[in-house]
Structure formats: structure tokens, C-alpha cells
């Protein structure tokens, strides 16, 4: 009798579990989008077939964030950092707590319970200028009325050598940003693909808006993370993490990471 062992070629960067595959994204979104006549193009950063870790329940974007933070803090340092996590994801916070003891995390949301800050991202008045060395802001800007105002606030609260970790849903077929405030939930599903979204960004315009408020924008993709990390975490071939900074001059991502750790 011959025994064959199936090789587990997935390894979650967050919980370190060895897996055969991740779980598919909920079919709820596909059903709702079809119901309201929304037919998306290919997402830049979402593997719908292998989206969720069955062990720690991290999404692929959660894993992308921690994959970057492992690179950022590759050399352990005593220096302390303050991080603001906006609309926090539990798997990210748990990974930071276990792995990065030098990071103090503060959580912020307008509606979630047990937050350190209950604030609108468009007006974070309780947070001082330059207060945070890091922030994470995933899938938030497509929900707010004035995203430019929110971007300005994100820049204001970031320290001079700080790093922002950012994602919004991007459809690679979208050529121009479509946005409207005050539509019905049904209209939002039809135009933007989700009932509480108020815009659908075009990639080029998303980057243009970030630059317009004074951010430098770094696009981290497979070339940065490497094939192994992409394979193990089931990132789609086009998955891209956006890193922003407000240094006086534009530098490479590796130079930025070095400056950040000085």
C-alpha cells in the first residue's frame, strides 16, 4: 500500500497555519450584486476563491498587511511606535499584539464598540497633528462623503517620518471614479457594488487624489513581497498594498522603511 501525503502549499502569515487552501469569499456579495445589476471587473486585491483563512479568519488583505509589517519590523528594535487602526480588523490586531510588542495600537471607528476613538475619519479632531507613527486604513474611504478631507486628516495625524498602510477596493476595468452621496442602498449596490459604498475608484484617480493632498504613494506588489509569500497567502497576481508617507522628498520604499526605523 502506497501512502501519498498531500503537500500543503499555503501558510497563513498571520496564524502560521499550514493549509491546502483558503476559504472562498461569502457568496452574499455576488448574489446582491447580481440582484441589483452590478457586474464588476477583476479586483486588484481580492482572491475571491481563496479569501479567508479557516483558522484565524483573516482575509487576504489582512494577510497582506501583516506580510508588510513583518518586512518593516524585520529587525527587532526597542523603539516604540504608535499605530492607529481605523475600522480595525481583529486578525491584524491579534497578530500585532503577539508579534510586535513595541507597537501601541489605538483603534478608531465611528460605529464599532469598544474603540479608543469614536471619530469620523473626515474630522479626527481629538488626535493631535503627527501623533501616530503608523496607521492602517482598509476599505474606509469608499464609504465617506468627502474622501479628500479624510485623506488630509490622515496626512495631518501622521508623523513626519510615519507610514500609512492603505487599501480601497479597486476594479481594474474602472477607467474613471464614479461617486455620488445620498443615493438609496439599492442604487449604491447597482453603481458601486455595495450598499454602503458611495464611490468606486479608478486606480489612477485614487493615486492622484492621494498625491493631491501631499502624500507620496508606494505600490507594493508581487515584486516587493516575492512569489513565495504570494503563493502561501493566496494573494491574487495583481494584489497591491498602498503605502503612503509625507516626507519632504520622495524616496524608495526601502529607503522609507530605513528612515522609519532610525
Buried (B, 14 or more C-beta within 10 A) or exposed (E): EEEEEEEEEBBBBBBEBEBEEBEEBEEEBEEBBEEBEBEBEEBBBBBBEBBBBBBBBBBBBBBBBBBBBBBBBEEEEEEEBBBBBBBBBEBBBBBBEEEBEEBBBBBBBBEEEEBBBBBBBBEBEEBEEBBBBBBBBBBBBBBBEBBBBBBBBBBBBBBEBBBBBBBBBBBBEBEEBBBEEEBEEEEBBBBBBBBEBBBBBBBEBBBEBBEEBEBBBBBBBBEBBEEEBBEBBBBBEBBBBBBBBBBEEEBEBEEBBEBBBE
